[in-house]
Amino acid sequence: MASAPSPEVLRAPLVVEFPFTRSLGPVQSAFLTGLRERTVLGVRTGDGRTLVPPVEYDPVTAEEIRELVEVSDTGTVTTWAWNHEPRRGQPLDTPFAWVLVKLDGADTALLHALDVPGPDAVRSGMRVRIRWADERVGAITDIACFEAYEGGDAVRPAPHSGEFADPVTGIVAAARLDYTYSPGRAQSAYIGALAERRTVGERCPSCRKVYVPPRGACPTCGVATAERVEVGPRGTVTTYCIVNIKAKNLDIEVPYVYAHIALDGADLALHARIAGIPYDQVRMGLRVEPVWTEGGRFPDHYRPTGEPDADYDTYKELV
């Protein structure tokens, strides 16, 4: 058992990001290709409504809809909210209004940014028009933003074939989440111990289980944990998976193996990579030990110890 004063609780910026790739059907393809050509298309429902942005199925009746119509690039603000501090990736880098705009000829509103000097310059009912991006690629960002416009709204939707040269058939959108993460008291102590090449968990005062990584509370008993226990460094593979898809910015050749490893003395398996053995020889019960790289703050991977495999009964509750 290890006893130590509580460390400073850690905080760090964290980014979760991945590219989302999707193919486009005939309606969305026509809509995005139209934006590239400075043309706004909607879709007409069976009861005569024009939906912009267009969808492939009527949200009321679920009927498939394919009749494309062209609407105006001018419209009316139906409602708005002021954005005083734009974030990364938003349409404008100066304060702006998020607006719902019902384009002339449409029966639904489109969400986008309105470039105005301040919140006093925007109101529901004001007239606006699209400011097109200088370079357009077939994406919603082809609309740079909306801007104020002094003009009428006598526009009727006109039928459109939806046909363009070199249509856009797919898009790649980056999904990204930026936030500040704090692991809390228990995991701050765990991370601090890893920097010393030690693995420290916490024991539940009720059921006496040792959790690694610690959670600060026992998930079974619901009571706080405070008693620190050093475990490992060796452990047993309880289950694993073979990875065949190469991850971006991860310099590991596929296939490779990630496993749940029950460290000696722990009652919860942690997640880590297995190396030093062919991927097709990794197995449940394999005894492993951590491998540290120079300056590493956590084990780079685990490798076989050469010991006999653990008996299933010794880890079956951790599978």
N, C-alpha and C positions, 0 to 999 in steps of 0.2 A: 504494500500500500504506500502511496506517495502523498505527502502532505505539503502544501505550498500555499502562499498567499494568493488571493485572486488576482489575475493579471488584468491589465488594461483591456477593456472590451474593444475589439477591433472594428474598424469600418473601412470599406473600400468600394470604389466605383466598380460596377459590373455591367457588362454588355452581353446580351443574348441576341444573336443575329444569325439568320439563315436566309438563303434565297428561296422564294416560293415560285415555282414554275408551273404554269397552267396553259393548256391549249384553249383556244377560243372557238365557240360555235359560230354559226352564221350571223347571229344577231350582234354579239359582242365584237366579232371581227369587223362587221360593217360599222359599228359605232366608233371603235378606236381608229380604224382606217379613215373614217370620215373626219375625225378631229385632226388627223394629219393633213387633210385637205381643206381644213377650215369649214367643215360642214358638220352640223349637229343633227344627228338622227335620233328619232324616237321610234316607238313601236305602238301600233294601234290595236286596242283590244276589241273584242266582239261587240261591246256596247258603245264603241266609238271614242273611248278615252285614249289620249296619247300620253304614253309614259316615257319620261326622260329623267335619268338614264334608262335605256330600254332593258327589259328583262325577257326571258324566253318563255315564261309561263305567267299567266294572269294571276296576280297575287290574291284576287278575290275568288275566281272560279277554278284556278289551276289549269285552265285551258291553254294549250300550246299556242303561242302567237308569233307570227313571222312577218306581218305587214309593216314594212318600214316607211316612215314619213320624215321629211325634213322640216325642222323648226327653225326659228330665228336665233341669231346670236345675241339678241337683246331680250330683256326680261324684267321682272319685278321682284324685289326682295320681299319675301313673306315673313321671315323672322331672322334674327341675327344675335351674335354674341361677340364681345370685344376680346381680342387676344392681345394683351399688353406686353407679353414676353414670348415672341416666337421661338420655337425649338428647332433643333437640327432637322433638316429634311422637309420643313413646312414650306408652303408656296412662297412666302415673302420673309425677308430677314429684318423687316421693320414692323412695328405694331400694325395690326390689321383686324378686320372683322371677318369672322366666319359667318357666312350667309347661306340661307336657302333661297334659291332663285327659281321662280317659275318662268321659264323661257316662253316667249310669245309663241303660241301654238301648242304648248304643252299643258297637261293637266296635273303634273306632279313637279316637285321642286328638286333642283340639283344643288348639292352641297359644294361650296368652294370658298375661296378667299376674295374679299373686296378690299381694294387698295384705296383708302381714304385717309385724310390727315389725322383724324381722331374720332372718338366715339360720338361726338356731337354732329359729325358729318354723315352719319348713317341712321336710317330709320326704316321701319317696315313700310312698304309701299313705294320706296324710291325706285327709280328707273336705273337700270345698269346694263352694261354690255360686256361681252367677252373681250379681254385683251389676249390676243394669241401670242404664243411663244415664237421667238424668231426662228428657232430650229424645232421642227416637229417630227416626232418619230412614231406616232401611233400609240399614244398613252394619254391618260387623263391630265398629265402635266403639259400637254400641248395647249391646254387652257392655262396661261400664266396666272391669271386672276380675273376678277371682274373690276370694272371701273364705272364711275358715275356717267349717266347718259341722259340727255334731254331729248326724248323722242317718244313717239306714240307706240301703240301695241297692236295696230290693225294688221295682224299677220295670221294667216291660216296655214296649218300644216299641209305640205304638198307631198304626194306619193314619191317614193324614191326606190330605185331598184336595189340599192345597197351594193352595187358593183363598182369596184375601183381597180385601177391597175396596181399590181403588187400588194395585195391585201395583207394586213397583219393577221397572222394565224396563231400567235402565241405571245405570252408576256412573261417576264421574270420580274417579280417584285421582291424587294428586300424587306423582310420582316425584322425589325430591330427594337429592342427594349433596353433603354439605359436607366439604371437606377443605382442607388447606394445600398449596399448590403452590410448588415452587421450580424455576425454569427452568434452574438450573445456571450455570456460569461463562460458557459461550459465549453463551447466550441472554440472560443478564444484560447482557453487553456490547452485544449487539444492541439490547436495549430502551433502554439508556442512550444509545446513539448516536441512536436515533429521537427522543429528547427534544431532541437538537440538530439535528434535521431532516437527519440523515445515515443512510444504510443501509449497514451493515457486515456482511460475511460472513466466512467463514474458508476458507482454501485448504488442500486436502489436500497433504501433502508428497510423496505418491507419485504420484497420478494428476493432480495440479495443478488439479482442479476446485474452483470456488468455490461454497460452499453458503450460501444465503440463504433463510430464516433459518439460522444455523449450528447444527449438532447437537453440536459438541464432538468428533465423530469422523466419519470418512468412511464412509458406509454401503456403499460399494463395496469399499474397501481394508481397512476395519476398523482404521485407525490414527488416533491422536489428531490433531486439527487445532489450530493455535495462531496461524498467520500470519493477521492480520486484513487484509481487503481492502475498501475502500469501493467500492460499485457504484452504478449508476444515476446520477441519479435517474430517468431515463427508461427505458422498457422496451417489450416487445412482448407483446400478448395471444396466448397459445399455444392456449388453449381457454376455453370459457365456458359458463355456463348462465343461463337466464332464470328468475327467481323469480316465481311467481304467487300465493304464499300469504303473507299478511302475518304477520310474527312479532310476538309479544307484546313490548311495551316497546321496539319498534324503530320509530322515527318515519320510515319510508321508504315512499313510496307504491309499490304494485305496479302493473305489473311492473317489476322492476329486474334488473340483471345483476351476477353475480359471475364473476370470471375468474381464470385462472392467468396471471400476468404474469412473464415472464423479464426481469428488470432487466439493463441493459447491463453486461456483465462478470460476470454470475452464470451458474452452471451448474445452477440449480434454480429453478423457477418458484414464486412465492409467490401467496397467495390474497388478492384485494382486490375492492372494488366498483368498477364502472365507471359514471361519470355524465358529464353534459355532452354527451350524445349520445343520440338516441332508441334505446331498447332494441333495436329491430329493425335498427339499423344497426351494432351491435357485430359484429365479425368477427375471425377469426383473422388475425394479422399486423398488427392495428391498433396504431399507435404511441401510447403514453400517457405521462403524467407525473403525479406526485402533487399533490394539492391538500390543503393544511394549513388547519385552522381555528385561530382565535385561541386560544392556550393548549393546543392539541391535542398529545398525546404521540405520535401516529402519524398517518399520512395519513388524512384522512376518506374520500377516494376517489381514483380516477385518472380523468383526462380525456384526450381526444385531443390530440396535440401539433400536428396539422396536417401532419406529415411524410407522405411516401408510405408505404404499407404495406410492412412488411418482407417480403423474399423468404422463401418457405417453407423453403428449404434452410438459412436462418440460424437457424431455431428448431425444426426438425423433431425433433431429438433431445430436446427439452424438452416435447413434447406429451404 
